[in-house]
Amino acid sequence: HNNTTVNGKNVKVQACNCEGSEAEKETANDNSIQGYPTIKAIKNNETVEHNGGRNAEAIEAFIEHQCGV
């Protein structure tokens, strides 16, 4: 859920078609995205890549961990 609050922190989910527009390609390059799907959390201007499972539970646990839950 976009703009959901987790442990008092706002979580915004964004998708980027890294082969789409020039702006999306630039975003992919800026964030070192080389494979798809790539899941990253950006907090305090720091990027952390998710290397775990791609199911809902694993992604939810990753986000909760990043939010300090």
N, C-alpha and C positions, 0 to 999 in steps of 0.2 A: 504494500500500500504506500503510495507516494505521500510524502509529507507526514508520515506517521511518527509519533513520538515514542522513542524507546529509551527507557531509563532517563527521562527528562531531556533527551536530545532529539532534535528533528532529523529524520532520515528521509532523504530525497533519492529516489531511484531514477536513473537515466539510462537510456539505451542509445547506442551509437552504431549506425551502420558504417563501419570503417571502410567500406568500399563505395560509399554514397557520395555526398557532396565534397568539395574541396575542404570545407570547414571540418567535416567529420573525419576526413583523411588526416588532416592536420592534428585533430584531437587524438586520433589513434597514434600518430607518430610521437606527439608530445608525451603520451603516457606509455610508450614502449609496448604497444599492443601488436603482437605478431601472430597470434592464433585466435580462433573463435570457437566457442565463446570464451571471453576473458572477463573475469569478475574481479573488480577492484573496489576498495573502499578508500575514499579520500576524506581525511579528517585533519584539521589543523594544518592544512596545506601539505600533508604527508600522504603518500599513496601506499596502500598495503594490498598485495595481491592474494586472492583466495585460491588456494591450491587443493582444496578438499573436494568433496562430492558435489555434484551438480543438481541434487534433488532439493526440494523445498526446505527440508529439515536442516540439511548441511549449510545451505545459504543463510537460513534464519539464524543458526548458531554462530556463523561467521559474523553477521551484522551485530548480533547481541554482544559478542565478544568485543567487537570494535567499539561498542557503546558502553562497555564496562558493566554489562549485566552479569 
